[in-house]
């Protein structure tokens, strides 16, 4: 990957795209440290390491690179847009009108993108109100400001600033996608997670000077981190290749076909989406309870990340969402139909329904094993908490890199490397032809 980046900087066009991407990411990170008007300077959101849980606000804080804990203007980050994208994507398969838009080309995609932004705006307003109302009894507002201005007006100003910051983050992500390298939203999450993890690790390294026992946890953490990275990369690159033979066809004086190709079916075709779906489904009720019933603690006690019920439900939901997302992203019947139209067939399998059943069987098997691996790596922090108990230092260390964050970091890094390689290949190919 480093060799690809070095080679990319030698190409002026690609170098300019990389520099634009870095500039926009820098602007985003600066915005994560600009305080939002109305927040008390001494107010900091609770740290998940103190309770051993990793809830909704902690997940938002990790994705935003600490912007939520800093009470910055970009506190919401891209979380509303991600949630809106997931909702619109699911509704596309449930509502026929949206499904027709998705299949109507660029015009339909532009309309779906508009609907996604509108949904992101609504969710951003809801999340901003949730933060202000949920922490109203914890002196979230600046006392000097509330002494001169009514609290409800200060709260409205805080909501407006955070919503505007969220939509500005969406705009930055879209500009990166259009003018830079890679998917802008993914890269914003990427730098946010790396920033949060780097801050946590730096704090733990400083603690090693005060408490030598931290060193052992740090060494174990680094070793586990390397193993998890290797496991995620292995799982992301694993695939089963289905051989497809194309029959020879004579058209006029020329012969077409006769070649053999392979169709790759990835072990983890769904990526990190099942983990995100499962985490959102289990943590969103905690957000609602914290806003309207702040004194209710039974949900966090029973479904905190250090509870066995949370572990079991998360594993089951990951399995369910993995199969669901695989069904909507891989259609064996459509692939089998295209094989027939192009004169292709799988050796030993009859065309038509037998081919579709064969592909469906392979996809289900790979999805099952991929979902088991996803469930395993997603539950590593929870299992680690069970093993080490309530030692606060180890809790901070484990939350420094959540496995959800690791999955996103690895996936984005691999995708970025593939895009850079593809652009380098296209340039070299054009140069050869010219």
Residue pairs with C-beta under 8 A, 6 or more apart in sequence:
1 413
1 417
4 417
4 420
4 421
4 424
5 18
5 420
7 424
8 14
8 15
8 18
8 420
8 423
8 424
9 15
9 18
11 424
11 427
13 427
14 181
14 420
14 423
14 424
14 427
17 179
17 180
17 181
18 180
18 181
20 176
20 179
20 180
21 176
21 179
21 180
21 181
21 182
21 187
24 172
24 175
24 176
24 180
24 184
25 176
25 187
25 188
25 191
27 172
28 74
28 169
28 172
28 188
28 191
29 65
29 191
29 195
31 67
31 72
31 73
31 74
31 165
31 168
31 169
32 64
32 65
32 66
32 67
32 70
32 72
32 74
32 77
32 192
32 195
33 67
33 70
33 72
34 72
34 73
34 74
35 41
35 70
35 71
35 72
35 73
36 71
36 72
36 73
36 75
36 158
36 161
36 162
36 165
37 145
37 157
37 158
37 161
38 141
38 142
38 145
38 154
38 155
38 157
38 158
38 161
39 71
39 140
39 141
39 142
39 158
40 139
40 140
40 141
40 142
40 143
41 142
43 71
43 135
43 138
43 139
43 140
44 69
44 71
45 57
45 61
45 68
45 69
45 71
45 135
46 57
47 58
47 69
47 396
48 54
48 55
48 58
48 395
48 399
49 392
49 395
49 396
49 399
50 392
50 395
51 300
51 304
52 304
52 305
52 306
52 385
52 390
52 395
53 300
53 304
53 305
53 306
54 305
54 381
54 399
54 402
55 283
55 286
55 287
55 300
55 304
55 305
56 283
56 284
56 286
56 287
56 290
57 68
57 131
57 287
58 399
59 279
59 283
59 404
60 68
60 76
60 77
60 79
60 127
61 67
61 68
61 69
61 196
62 192
62 193
62 196
62 402
62 405
63 77
63 78
63 79
63 82
63 189
63 192
63 193
64 74
64 75
64 76
64 77
64 78
64 79
64 192
65 77
65 191
65 192
65 193
65 194
65 195
65 196
66 192
66 195
66 196
66 199
67 74
67 75
67 77
67 192
68 75
68 76
68 77
68 131
72 165
73 161
73 162
73 164
73 165
74 165
74 166
74 168
74 169
75 131
75 162
75 165
76 124
76 127
76 128
76 162
76 163
76 165
76 166
76 169
77 166
77 169
77 188
77 192
78 166
78 169
78 170
78 173
78 185
78 188
78 189
79 127
79 166
80 120
80 121
80 123
80 124
80 127
80 166
81 116
81 117
81 120
81 166
81 169
81 170
81 173
81 185
82 185
82 189
82 276
83 120
83 123
83 280
84 116
84 117
84 119
84 120
84 122
84 123
85 116
85 120
85 185
86 273
86 276
86 277
86 280
87 119
88 98
88 112
88 115
88 116
88 119
91 98
92 98
92 99
92 101
92 102
92 112
93 99
93 328
98 112
98 115
100 108
101 108
101 109
101 111
101 112
102 108
102 109
102 112
117 167
117 170
120 166
120 167
120 170
121 163
121 167
124 162
124 163
124 166
124 167
125 159
125 163
128 158
128 159
128 162
128 163
128 166
129 159
130 287
130 290
130 291
131 140
131 162
132 140
132 155
132 158
132 159
133 155
133 291
134 287
134 290
134 291
134 294
136 155
137 294
141 151
141 154
141 155
141 158
142 154
145 154
146 154
169 188
170 185
172 184
172 188
173 183
173 184
173 185
173 187
173 188
174 184
175 184
176 182
176 183
176 184
176 187
176 188
177 183
177 184
177 185
178 184
180 187
181 416
181 419
181 420
181 423
182 412
182 415
182 416
182 419
183 412
183 415
186 408
186 411
186 412
186 415
187 412
187 416
189 408
189 412
190 408
190 409
190 412
190 413
193 405
193 408
193 409
194 409
196 400
196 405
197 400
197 401
197 405
200 396
200 397
200 399
200 400
201 400
203 396
204 214
204 217
204 218
204 393
204 396
204 397
204 400
205 218
207 214
207 393
208 214
208 215
208 218
211 393
213 393
214 393
214 397
217 393
217 394
217 397
218 397
221 397
221 398
221 400
221 401
224 380
225 401
225 406
228 377
228 380
228 403
228 406
229 406
229 410
231 373
231 377
232 377
232 406
232 407
232 410
233 410
233 414
235 267
235 268
235 370
235 373
236 266
236 268
236 410
236 411
236 414
237 414
238 266
238 267
238 268
239 264
239 265
239 266
239 267
240 264
240 265
240 267
240 362
240 366
241 262
241 263
241 264
241 265
242 262
242 263
242 264
242 265
242 346
242 359
242 362
243 260
243 261
243 262
243 346
243 347
244 260
244 261
244 262
244 263
244 339
244 344
244 345
244 346
245 260
245 344
245 345
245 346
245 347
246 257
246 258
246 259
246 260
246 261
246 342
246 343
246 344
247 257
247 258
247 343
247 344
247 345
248 255
248 256
248 257
248 258
249 255
249 256
249 257
249 343
250 256
257 343
261 344
263 335
265 330
265 359
265 362
265 363
265 366
266 366
266 370
267 366
267 369
267 370
267 373
268 370
268 373
268 374
269 326
269 329
269 330
269 366
269 367
269 370
270 321
270 322
270 325
270 326
270 329
270 367
270 370
270 371
270 374
271 407
271 411
272 374
272 404
272 407
272 408
272 411
273 321
273 325
274 317
274 318
274 319
274 321
274 322
274 325
274 371
274 374
275 318
275 374
275 378
275 403
275 404
275 407
276 404
277 317
277 321
277 325
278 314
278 317
278 318
278 321
278 378
279 314
279 404
281 317
282 303
282 310
282 313
282 314
282 317
285 299
286 299
286 300
286 303
289 296
289 299
301 307
302 309
302 310
303 309
303 310
303 313
304 310
305 381
305 382
305 385
306 382
306 385
306 386
308 386
310 382
311 379
311 382
311 383
314 375
314 378
314 379
314 382
315 375
315 378
315 379
318 371
318 374
318 375
318 378
319 368
319 371
319 372
319 375
322 367
322 370
322 371
322 374
323 364
323 367
323 368
323 371
326 363
326 364
326 367
330 363
332 355
332 356
332 357
332 359
332 360
332 363
333 356
335 356
335 359
336 351
336 352
336 353
336 355
336 356
336 359
338 344
339 345
339 346
339 351
339 355
340 351
340 352
345 351
345 355
346 355
346 358
349 355
349 358
374 407
377 403
377 406
377 407
378 403
378 404
378 407
379 403
380 403
381 398
381 399
381 402
381 403
384 394
384 398
385 395
385 398
388 394
388 395
